Amino acid sequence: MALPPILQKLRLPVVASPMFIVSNPKQVIAQCTSGIVGSMPALNARPAELLDDWLAEIEAGIAAHNAAHPERPAAPYAINQIVHKSNDRLEHDMAVCAKYKVPIVITSLGAREDINAAVHAWGGIVLHDIINNKFAKKAIEKGADGLIAVATGAGGHAGVKHPFALVQEIREWFDGPLLLSGAIGTGDGILAAQACGADLAYIGSILIATEEARAADAYKQAIVEGSSDDIVYTNLFTGVHGNYLRGSIEAAGLDPENLPESDPSKMNFGGNAAAKAWKDIWGCGQGINAVKEVLPTAAVIDRLEREYRAARQRLMLT
Ligand SMILES: Cc1cc2nc3c(=O)[nH]c(=O)nc-3n(C[C@H](O)[C@H](O)[C@H](O)COP(=O)(O)O)c2cc1C
């Protein structure tokens, strides 16, 4: 099935993933004006009233770019909604998204028919992120337009499925928009995502080491210096399994090799506790060895494009 028109004209087949605390309007604008879909979680705007200003800022940034560069218009942006019962801002944040007719909504931690219907009513599309085939089927049954397969090695909340297995299982019954995430840090990785059956790559961690990201310098530097050896998979911090930088866990006085188990009852995305936890414990995927320095977002996208083109040539895809 062809991609929805809104995802067809990207410079690179890439969606930048939303990252709690880290993503912000400046970064979203830089991602979109560099030609990939930019995104951020609605919950990053705190207090909730700030979301309206942030969406206005993103729309204005994109409009200014499009006026100055009609020959290379910006890619669309996406807003992430955590569709979990502990997110007490969901109704407010959806109303703000409706006001701006946000073109792409990324839903996580719960699929809901009413949310999908609301996005469709204003003309947007919904991409839902999942870690296994069962959740993928549920999301499509409930009306999501596309899926984001979050495979092993992804930053933040991540599954344990190998990307080849996950994409194959989904492609057996779903021919709609499929994004793949997990440790994609190079243009070669983007092409690999497409080769195994996905339409687009969904990339997060490497974009933390950019000038626009809202992350401490030490966090960015840890990504520059880190590799897959520095990533720890645990459910301790949110009740859901995810990947984090070992150094930040040690700095919090914990032993990364002996972390206690948590459980889903600890999930809470409503209050400030989650924000505090993610500020000190740094989410990160396994693909960061590809990052050698902190750069402007535009320079990272240039690198990905160079590598993507070279990878295609190497495989004689022109
Ligand atoms: C620091 C951090 C915060 C994240 N926060 C969110 C979030 O709020 N909502 C969400 O849907 N995904 C979140 N993710 C997951 C990403 O959307 C995406 O699945 C992941 O970054 C892809 O893998 P990669 O980081 O290896 O590229 C987060 C990831 C990181 C690294």
The ligand as an ORCA input file, in Angstrom:
! r2SCAN-3c Opt
* xyz 0 1
  C      15.356      9.774     26.149
  C      14.234      9.120     25.429
  C      12.935      9.480     25.734
  C      11.850      8.870     25.057
  N      10.588      9.285     25.344
  C       9.535      8.808     24.617
  C       8.228      9.328     24.804
  O       7.978     10.207     25.609
  N       7.227      8.810     24.054
  C       7.452      7.827     23.129
  O       6.516      7.418     22.444
  N       8.686      7.321     22.933
  C       9.727      7.799     23.645
  N      11.001      7.311     23.428
  C      11.200      6.215     22.492
  C      11.398      6.744     21.099
  O      10.202      7.306     20.654
  C      11.864      5.655     20.085
  O      11.106      4.490     20.197
  C      13.331      5.352     20.257
  O      14.060      6.525     20.481
  C      13.894      4.672     19.014
  O      15.097      4.018     19.265
  P      16.552      4.736     19.230
  O      16.556      5.684     20.364
  O      17.483      3.592     19.422
  O      16.703      5.422     17.913
  C      12.094      7.881     24.077
  C      13.418      7.542     23.781
  C      14.477      8.157     24.434
  C      15.877      7.778     24.060
*
